[in-house]
Amino acid sequence: MTRIIGKSIPRFDAIAKVRGAALYPSDIPVSNPYILKTVFSPVPHAIIKQVKIDEALKIPGIVMILTAKDVPCNEYGLLVNDQPVLCGPGSSKQGAEKVRFIGDRIAFIIAENESSASLASQAMQIEYENLPVINELEQSKKDDVLIHQDCKSNRCSHFQIYKGDCEKGFHNADVIIEDDYYTPVQEHAFLQPEAGVAFMDEQNIIRVITAGQWTHGDQRQIAHALQIPEEHVCVEYAAIGGAFGGKEDISLQIALALAVQRLDKLGIKKAIRAEWSREESFRGHPKRHAFHIHAKWGATSDGKICAAEMRIEADAGAYASSSEVVLKSAAIAAIGPYEIPNATVIADAYFTNSITAGAFRGFGVPQICYAVEMQMNKIAEALQMDAVVLRLRNAMTGTSLSLNQSTLPDSVSVKNVITSCAEEAGWYREETGWKKKSVISRSGDDKYLYGTGFAAGFKSFGIPPDECWAKIELQGKSKIETVRIYHAAADMGQGVHSLLKQIAAEIIPFPYENMELFASDTRTSKSSGSASASRLTYMTGNAILNAAKSAMEHWNMEERPAIGEFLYQSPETTEMDEMDGKGKPNFGYGYAAEAVDVRIDRETGMIDVLNIVCADDVGKAINPQQVKGQIEGCVIQALGYSTNEEIIQKDGYLLTKGLSTYLVPTIKDIAGIFICVFVEEASEEGPFGAKGIGEIPFGPFAPALCAAVHDACGKWFNSLPLKPEKVILKLAQDRK
């Protein structure tokens, strides 16, 4: 049998997507549906005193307007049910009369057409009492105004980790670097805004066809809000036009199901269609957390980091969403992949009246990696030591104790990725150690400044304790004639559905292209968990691998059909101790290092990224082309985060409302040379040795870019993004 693992098999859905034949949520054909429009809060913080809908109901084409009193259980949330489905009086949820940001929903309008729905939204009268707007962390920390009255303070999450004795460590340090770092709110900017259709099927099951990241998570939240058994609602994903964490939280799912339920009670069997505009998407779904990080690190003259203090403050926005896991992930990674004997980490997240912050590729690690690697580069400069040398001198090994005072699981490949990246980027070894390559050739006209930067990083993959279900059915008589794969994993564009077939084809002697996949549908699959935290290759891969083996065992025992069903459970972890953070919180980590070459225009401050080298420990590249695509896409998204992407909010209102003012990288912004280096240190538990890779390369890019800019102009930048105006102002300081 020809091995298929390790080969760049084309994705089976590629042709349909390129030709425009793939059906996304807004493409799902339904007969003459009603339109659902969301009415958002006009203000960021207020008590809704009254919602008058009488005039809106008089508009021709209006079928129904749903308000807070119409929701059976008016609450939902990714981790905790702290968000009202609809805000306003008459709700079953205490405190739901209050809006906490401009993305809070006040009503769902069901209409025969979009124009009627728009007119009705303008005709609605919302009476509200404004409350003070808390849009800064310093305001939130005072607790003068509580965002949530049932909470004692605005602090919504807290972690603390202590290792060794920092006071003693700083006393022994020859150099101490202390600084503050700021990272911005980032928008996911996925191509396909939130959309979906819903209807009551022949079995009186509410079917919701949409795009998200966890079908069963959506199903659970819909059933809770509607107060119906989970089996009475089905969630199915159409093609998904990107997510990156931005579709983990509920958007239109509950609204669609609620509308179907209310219409059905009136005897109306009608499909509902909904789609957010880009502006509605910008205000309605969570963003990347803004961080403020105060870092104090000490090192001895020989380049050993002896102490590190990190104080992290995150803006959670209006609701909890996934702030707890984001903050935890950042805290665990707060000293990077380095062995530091003395460390203190204090991490807090606070509610504000800003747009809710939630999951975004990297889960808090890009923010913390920026601060960690900036500290490393500043220490290297202070000690007059090469950045690669400093990192290798402090890099963790398999026997090192982590920040949580436990050894890291699986292969610890920090030194390998640093070395691989450095060598590919032009560093070379001499008897005295590593040396950086010569500066890039200048243009000769002195218009540009050139520099090179380096950074490394690590991140966990998976959400422990984790589990993932899969089933494979083999049909035929003397030979296998049909292979059916059942799995709920969401393919957001990363290619996991093709990966499932590729893994199955390694075990089952049957053509990959002829395997049938039944995916992302609660009717046909049990839960496979969320498409997040770089977990799908590892978790779904193991579930499919074992289901395939089981199916073949049943086939060889001449069972027809032969069915293999498997629930994969992640390796054991332990909770972090609340007082000192001790524990083994994750079952797997990925490692990356990046080198960046830049050119800065002296007159405009524009930064051009010329070359990127990214070395990643992928464990095993099951499909090298897809792995390369994940790395390149991740780094380009980090490029936008580092140079020009920034959601701007003022007094709780959104100023960047669309892609005309929120600028993402285009093809012209991408480096001319982008080299991906695969480091394959196999995971003992991963399918065929594979590790999670989708988020790992994000972290090192921003600090590598900042180091390159510093190399070029001698200036450090402690806040992102590095927009041209920010750069030119610093360059202008030399001219005064």
Stockholm file with secondary structure:
# STOCKHOLM 1.0

chainA/1-736         MTRIIGKSIPRFDAIAKVRGAALYPSDIPVSNPYILKTVFSPVPHAIIKQVKIDEALKIPGIVMILTAKDVPCNEYGLLVNDQPVLCGPGSSKQGAEKVRFIGDRIAFIIAENESSASLASQAMQIEYENLPVINELEQSKKDDVLIHQDCKSNRCSHFQIYKGDCEKGFHNADVIIEDDYYTPVQEHAFLQPEAGVAFMDEQNIIRVITAGQWTHGDQRQIAHALQIPEEHVCVEYAAIGGAFGGKEDISLQIALALAVQRLDKLGIKKAIRAEWSREESFRGHPKRHAFHIHAKWGATSDGKICAAEMRIEADAGAYASSSEVVLKSAAIAAIGPYEIPNATVIADAYFTNSITAGAFRGFGVPQICYAVEMQMNKIAEALQMDAVVLRLRNAMTGTSLSLNQSTLPDSVSVKNVITSCAEEAGWYREETGWKKKSVISRSGDDKYLYGTGFAAGFKSFGIPPDECWAKIELQGKSKIETVRIYHAAADMGQGVHSLLKQIAAEIIPFPYENMELFASDTRTSKSSGSASASRLTYMTGNAILNAAKSAMEHWNMEERPAIGEFLYQSPETTEMDEMDGKGKPNFGYGYAAEAVDVRIDRETGMIDVLNIVCADDVGKAINPQQVKGQIEGCVIQALGYSTNEEIIQKDGYLLTKGLSTYLVPTIKDIAGIFICVFVEEASEEGPFGAKGIGEIPFGPFAPALCAAVHDACGKWFNSLPLKPEKVILKLAQDRK
#=GR chainA/1-736 SS CCCCTTSCCCCTTHHHHHHTCSCCGGGCCCSSCEEEEEEECSSSSEEEEEEECHHHHTSTTEEEEECGGGCSSCCBCSSSCCBCSSCSTTCSSTTTTEECSTTCEEEEEEESSHHHHHHHHHHCEEEEEECCCCCSHHHHHHTSSCSSTTSSSSEEEEEEEEESCHHHHHHTCSEEEEEEEEECCCCCCCSSCSEEEEEECTTSCEEEEECCSCHHHHHHHHHHHHTSCGGGEEEEECCCCCCTTTTSSCSSHHHHHHHHHHHHHTTCCCCEEEECCHHHHHHHSCBCCEEEEEEEEEECTTSCEEEEEEEEEEEEESSCTTHHHHHHHHHHTTTTTBCCSSEEEEEEEEECSSCCBCCCTTTTHHHHHHHHHHHHHHHHHHTTCCHHHHHHHHBCCTTCCCTTSSCCSSCCCHHHHHHHHHHHHTCEEETTEEECCCCCCCCSSSCEEEEEEEEEEEEECSCSSCEEEEEEEEEESSSEEEEEEEECCCCSSSCHHHHHHHHHHHHSSSCGGGCEEEESBTTTCCCCCCSCTTCHHHHHHHHHHHHHHHHHHHHHTTCSSEEEEEEEECCCCCCCCTTTCCSCCCSCEEEEEEEEEEEEETTTCCEEEEEEEEEEECSSCSSHHHHHHHHHHHHHHHHHHHHTCCCCEETTEESCCSTTTSCCCCGGGSCSEEEEEEECCCCSSSGGGCCCCSSTTHHHHHHHHHHHHHHHHSCCCCBSCCCHHHHHHHHHGGGC
#=GC SS_cons         CCCCTTSCCCCTTHHHHHHTCSCCGGGCCCSSCEEEEEEECSSSSEEEEEEECHHHHTSTTEEEEECGGGCSSCCBCSSSCCBCSSCSTTCSSTTTTEECSTTCEEEEEEESSHHHHHHHHHHCEEEEEECCCCCSHHHHHHTSSCSSTTSSSSEEEEEEEEESCHHHHHHTCSEEEEEEEEECCCCCCCSSCSEEEEEECTTSCEEEEECCSCHHHHHHHHHHHHTSCGGGEEEEECCCCCCTTTTSSCSSHHHHHHHHHHHHHTTCCCCEEEECCHHHHHHHSCBCCEEEEEEEEEECTTSCEEEEEEEEEEEEESSCTTHHHHHHHHHHTTTTTBCCSSEEEEEEEEECSSCCBCCCTTTTHHHHHHHHHHHHHHHHHHTTCCHHHHHHHHBCCTTCCCTTSSCCSSCCCHHHHHHHHHHHHTCEEETTEEECCCCCCCCSSSCEEEEEEEEEEEEECSCSSCEEEEEEEEEESSSEEEEEEEECCCCSSSCHHHHHHHHHHHHSSSCGGGCEEEESBTTTCCCCCCSCTTCHHHHHHHHHHHHHHHHHHHHHTTCSSEEEEEEEECCCCCCCCTTTCCSCCCSCEEEEEEEEEEEEETTTCCEEEEEEEEEEECSSCSSHHHHHHHHHHHHHHHHHHHHTCCCCEETTEESCCSTTTSCCCCGGGSCSEEEEEEECCCCSSSGGGCCCCSSTTHHHHHHHHHHHHHHHHSCCCCBSCCCHHHHHHHHHGGGC
//
